[in-house]
């Protein structure tokens, strides 16, 4: 046996025990969570309130079955959600897809046309994106900036959306930019021009008046 005594040495743990480091990590995480919450709150505050039932003039789907024009009333909740409206149009087995006309508060109308994966949209007044969720959804879909509320009104989107149905872009622009007229009346003019007039009128009279 040697003359040396065996020493028991307690080695320090491998973790980083620098003072305040764990506190710093926790603080950073809390700060990030708070910032994310603030961002979510800002987005919620900035997003327009849903249109109410009284605000919604009409939500009408249009399609052709065996070449014949068909119009049907769609759920009013679709007037607040572009994605849901597109999904609903995809479920309609029309010849060459389906379209929808939506009018809100007599202020603006939206046209959505879905043909397979191809989606076209038109918003009659881009300035409405500051006040109404469907208009905001269309502006976001188009990837354009939300206009200031004091900007002059202008249509945004696919003005040639019904060019193959005989409604040319310059004619649709003239209809969309007639801001002295009730938006529901303008939607009716669009339906008339693409040869859905009688069917559109019957659905509006039965479901939205």
Number of C-alpha atoms within 10 A of each C-alpha: 4 5 5 6 7 7 6 6 6 6 6 7 7 6 6 8 10 7 8 9 11 12 10 11 11 12 12 12 12 12 12 12 12 12 12 12 12 12 12 12 12 11 11 11 10 11 16 18 12 15 18 13 14 8 14 19 23 29 26 24 25 23 23 18 11 9 10 11 18 18 23 17 18 21 13 19 15 17 28 22 17 20 13 13 24 20 12 17 23 19 10 16 12 20 14 13 20 24 27 25 23 24 25 26 18 17 17 28 28 26 25 23 25 21 15 11 8 8 15 21 24 26 28 30 23 26 24 25 23 17 16 20 20 26 30 24 18 25 24 13 14 16 10 12 11 15 17 13 13 7 9 10 17 17 21 21 21 20 23 19 20 19 15 9 11 12 20 15 15 12 15 23 19 12 19 26 17 16 17 7 14 16 27 22 14 22 25 18 17 22 21 16 17 15 16 20 17 14 16 24 15 14 20 19 10 9 14 15 8
